[in-house]
Amino acid sequence: MSALPARAGSEVTTVPPTEHETVFTYGAPALKYGTGASEEIGYDLTQYGARRVLVVTDPVVAATGWPERIAEGIRGYGITTETFDGVHVEPTDVSLQKAVDFARGSGPYDAFVAVGGGSSIDTAKAANLLTSNDGELMDYVNAPVGAGKAPANPLKPLVAVPTTTGTGSESTTVCVLDVLSLRVKSGISHLRLRPSLAVVDPRLTVSQPAGVTAASGMDILCHAAESYTAKPYTEFARKQPEQRVPYCGANPLADMFAEKSLQLLSWALPAAVRDGENLAAREAMALAATFAGLGFGNAGVHIPHANAYPIAGQVRDFHPDGYPGDEAMVPHGMAVSLTAPAAFRFTFSAAPERHLQVARLLAPDFEWPGDLADHLPAVLTNLMREIGIPAGIGSVGYSESDVDSLVSGTLKQQRLLATAPRSASEEDLADILLASVNLW
């Protein structure tokens, strides 16, 4: 890269070229947080000039009454609403297409409101993308699974209203889906997918079952821990402006959000699992999820999330507590957590102090007299046992004979693996998965 001229006063100086990145980027939605925040969405939509809005939710959340209550508030501002309540928990290419077809057939809409967990928010992102741009779903799914096409047109405003504490989808530029025909989990990633406004009202999370709280809570934890231990932005090759991606590596802003998230989780996660009516714990969980989303949505995540995609995508016959029981699934947050202890043991040597700091923030009184590389894995397994997470991938239906297939699925997640602080070979990934068959 040639040297760049820079003007200093009246003189022109030269900025020398560098092989490594010196710039990090940060992006986030507008945020409205607190009890009662969901009652103001109608007003918020008027600020975007919205006149006709699609509310996107799933049947379980719809049964709580919150989506209709929010829609009624929106209509109070003279805005017409339609509701799509057919969101599939852990979206697939088929379920997303149903939402897209509904939005195309009943639209046009000039804004979207997602009320639910990450599944509802991601479904709304897909519907927004494909009613604002030409083409089909697989055109936009990340390569090598899909074509990895970037949207040509801006998307409509999307207001994300999370009812679970964990996914961070209200802050991110990513839509995650299972591609059923390939038995692989992948995603769509582009800056234009980021919601315009995140409305976090802790009251909406109180009905979340203990099993969902535990799984989604581990998703928060891994978002924060992975972004904090991610490859620093300064270790990436220098990019041209048009090459910049949402996940730029660990950076000072993301670090700040991750640390605060981990501090809150240290007490709030076990407390919220024990007692879902504990409003203080629910509020802290909502804040922790928000902070983690604001961090990892820019720094990125790495090996545990890359492993989670095939663990969820290749499930055979596991039915988790608290989730719809009509089909097998490994919830995303659970899938992420199952290889996290072994993954962080592997990445420890790349950033020892950061891994130890994650352990200290999660369990400040926990003393580990053995190998320091085992400190964070020990903290994680203790917490997972306490809140009822399965004891490894063996407990959700996998065995050592499945490792090769799981590794193949993980290797498709190069966008995530690129953010790992230590490069993982095919053999390394196999070792991590083998160590995760039985955690205790």
N, C-alpha and C positions, 0 to 999 in steps of 0.2 A: 504494500500500500504506500503510495507516495505521501510525502510530508504535506501537512495542511497549513495554509497561511492563516494567521490569526492577527487581528488588529489590536494593538495596544497603544492607546493614544493616537499619535499621528504616524507611528512607525508600524511596519508590518513585520511580525516575527514568525517563526516557523515552529509548529508543534511537531516534534519528532514522532515517527511511526512507532507503534508498539505491537508486540505479538499477543499481548493479553488484554482482556477487557478492562476498561477503566470506568465504564458507565453502567449503572443499574437503573431499571425502570420501576415505577410503582403505579398501580392503578387500583381503584376500588369504587364500588357503587356509592351513591349517596346513602346515608344510613339514618334511620329513625328507630330508636331503641326505647323500650320501656312499657310498663303496664298501660294499656289503653292506646298504644301506638296504632293498632290495627283499625281503630275507629276513625282514623283521619285519612284513610287511603282515598276516599272519594275526593277530598280536597286536593290531595297530592296529584291525583290524575288530572284535575283541572289545570294544573300548572304545566302539564304536557299537552294541553289542548285536546285531550281524549274525549270522544263522544260515544264511542262504541267499543266495549271491552269484552274480552273472553277471559273468564275465570277458569283456571285449570286446577283440578284436584283429583283425589282418589276416593273410592267408595267409603273406606273406613274414616277418613278425615271428613268427608261429606256428612257422615252420620253423626259427627259431633255437633253439627250445626254452625260451625265457624265459617265455612265458605259462604253459606247463604246469608249469615249475619253480615259478613263483609260486603257481599254483593248488594244487600239491602242498603248499607251505608253509602255505597257507590252510587246507587240509583237516586239517593237523596240529593245528589248534586246534579241531577238531570242527565246522567250518563246511562245509556242502555247497556245491559249486561246479558251475556249468554254464559252458560256453564257447561264445561266438559268434565265429567266426573269419572271417566273411564281410564284414569292413569293406572298403569301396571306397576306394582312395587318391584323395584329393580327392572327398569325399562328394557325392552327388547326392540330390535328393529321393527318387528311386527306391531308392537304396542305404540311405538312412536309414530308409525305410519298411520295408525287409526286416528291419532290426535291431529296429525297433519291433514288428513282427509276431512276430518270434521271442521277444522279451522278454514280450510280452503272452500268447503262446501257451504258453510254458514256465514262466512265473512263477507266483505272485508272488515277487519278490526284495526283500530288505530292504537291499541295498547293491549297488553296481556297482564293478568294478575295470577300468579301461582300461589296456591295455599296448600301447604303440605310439606313433606320431607323433600330430600334431594330428588326423589323420583318425579314428584310433581313439578319441581322447578326445572329439572332437566327436560321434562316433556314439554313444558312451556317454551323453553329455549329452542327446541327442535321445531315446534309449531311456528314460532316467530321467525326462525331462520327460513323455513320453506314456504312461508306466505309472503316473505319479503324478497325472496330470491328464487330464480328458476332452478330447475334440476330436481334430483331425487336424493334421498337420504344418504345413500352410499357414495354419492359424489363428494360429500363433505366429511365423511368419516376419515379419521387419521390414516395415512399410509403406514404400513403396507396393506392393512385390512381394507381400506377404502381408497378413494382417489385423492383425498386430502385437499380438495378444492377450497379456496378462500371465498367467502361471500363477496359478491360484487357490489351489493347495495347495503346501505345501513338498515338495521333492524328497527322495529317499533319499540317504544318504551316497554320495559318489563318490570313490574313490581313483584319482588319475591318476598313471600311471607312464610318463613319456616315454622313448622309445627313440631319438628324434631330438632334436637340439639346435636349436631354432628357433621353433616355432610359438607357444610360450608358452601353449597352450591349457590347460595344467595350472593356470594362475593366473587365467584370464580368465572372464568371464561370457558369452562368445560361442560360438555354434556356427555354423560357416560351411558353406554348401552351394551346389551348382549346381542351379538349377531348370531341368531339361532342356527342358521345353516352351517356356520363355521365353528360353532361351539366355542366362541371366543368373545371376550369382553373388550371393547375398544371405546373410542370417544370421538367427539368433535371438539376441536379447540381453536378458538379465534377470539381476538379482543372484542369483536362486536357481539359476542354471546353474553358478555357480562351484563347482569341486570342493571337497570337504571337506578333503582332504589331498592334497598333491603329494609323491610319493616319487621323488626324483631320485637314481638310482644310475648313476654315469658308466660302469660296466662295460657297461651295456645299449646304449651308443651306439657301441661299438667296431666293430660289424659294418656300420655305416652307410657306403654307398659314397661315393666322392669327390664324385660329382655331386650326391648328396643332401646331403652335408655343405656343399657350396658354396651350394646354393639355400637350404637351411634356415638357414645362417649369415647370408646376406644378409637373411633374414627377421628374425633377431635384431637385426642392425644397423639395419634400418629401423624396427623397433619402438622401439629406443632413440633413434634420431635423430629420428623423427617425434614421439615423446612429448616429447622435450627441446625441440623447436622448435614444439610445438603452441601454440595460442592460450592465453595464461595464464588461469587460472580467474577472475582478477579482472576480465577483460574481458567475461565473459559477463553477461547480464542476471540480476538477482537471482531466485532460484527459491524457491518454496514447498517445504516438506519433501517433499511427495508428488511433486514434479516432478523431484527429483534423479535423475540417471542415472549409470551407472558411469563414463562418460568425462566427466570434469569439467574437463579442460584441464591445462596444465602447472602443476605445484605443487612445493613444496620436496622432498617425499618421493619423488615420481616422478623428479625431477631427479637426486637422489642415486643411485638405482638405475641410471638411464640412463648416467650418467657412468662408473660402475664397469663396466657392461657394455661400453661402448665401449673402455675401457682394456684389458680382457681380450681383446676381439676383435682389437685392433690387431696382436697377434702370434699369437694362438691360431687364428684362422680360416685364414690361409694355411698354418700349420703342420699343422693337422688335415686339410686338403685334400691336402697333399703326402704325409702319412704318417698313415694312419688308425690305426696302432698306437701313435702317440705319446700315451701315457696322460696326460702332463701337459697336452698341448693339449686332449685330450678332456675332462679335468676342468675346464679353464678355460672351454671352450665350454659345458659343462653349467651352470657358474656364471653365465656371461654370459647364457645363455638364461633362467635363473631370475631374475636381476636385471632383465633387460629386461621379462619378463612381469610382475614385481611393479610395474614402473613404468608401462608402457603400459596395463596392465589397469585403471588408474585415470585416467591423464592422457588416454589416447586416441591414435589415429593419424590421419593425414589424407590428403593427396592421393596419395602413392604407393600406399597401400592401396586407396583408392577407385578408382584406375586399374586396379589389379591384378584386380579382380573381373571386368570385361568382358574383359580380356586373357586370363584363364583360361577364362571362360565361353564365349567365341566362337572358341576354338581350332579349327583345321581339321585340320592334318596335321603337327604337331610332336611328336617323340618324344624326350624328354630322356634323357641317359645316367644310368644308375643307377636308373631307375624302370621299373615294369612296361611292357613294350613292346606290349601288345595293343591299346592305344587311344591316340589323340592326347591330349596334355595339356601345359599349361604349369604346372609346379609353382608353388604359391602364392608361395614366397619368391623364386623367379626372376621371376614376374610383377610382384611388388612392386618389385624392384630395377631393372627395365628402364626405368621412367620416373623413378626417384629422382633422378638427376643433374639432369634438366631441371626437375623439381618443386622441388627445393631451390634451384635458380637463381631460380625464380619467387618463392619465399617469402622469399628472403634479405633483401629490404628491410624486412620486418616485424620481423626480429630478427637483425640482422647479427652481433652478438657471439656469439649462441648458435650460429649456423651455423658461424662460425669456430672456436668451441670444439669442436664435433663433429669438424671437420677436424683440429684439433690433437690431440684424443684418439685418433683413428684413425691418424694419421700425424704424430707429433710432429716428425720430421725433414724433412718435406716442405715445401719452400719454393716458394711460388707468386708470381712477380713481377708477374703481370697483374692483371686486375680481381678484387677480393676476392670478388665474387659467384660467380666461377668456381672458387674455392679448393676448397670442398667437392665440387662436381661433378667436379673433376679428381682428387681423392683417391678418390672412389667409382669412377670409370671405371678408374683404375689398378688398384685392388683387384679389380674385376670381371674385367679382362683377366687378371690373375695367377691367379685361381682358376677360370677357365674359364666364366664366365657369358656367354651370347650377347651380341652387340654391338648390342643394341637390339631393338625390337619387329619390325623387318624380318627379323631372324634367326630369329624364331619363327613367321613366316608372314604378317605383316601388311604393308600398304603404305599409302601416303598415302590411297588410296581407301577404306580401312577406318576412317579417323579419325572420321568423323561417327558411325558405328555405335558405336565405342568411347566417344566422348563421351556418347552417349545412355545407355550402360551406366553410365558414371561418375556421371552426374547422378542416377541412382537411389540412390546411396550418400550421401544427405544426412546420415546420422548421422555419417559420417566427414568429409565436407566441412565440416561445422559446426565441426570442431576445427582446421581449417587456420588458421594465423596471419594469412593474407591471403586474402580472399575471392576465389574463382576463378570467373569467368564462363564461359559456354559457349565463348567465343572463346579465353579463357586456357587452358582445358583442351585445346582443339584445338591451340594452339601448343605446349603441353607434349608432347602425343603426337606431333606432327609432328617436334619436335626429338629425339624418342626413337626414330625409325625407324632411324637409324644413329648410334650413339654414338661410334664410331671407325672 
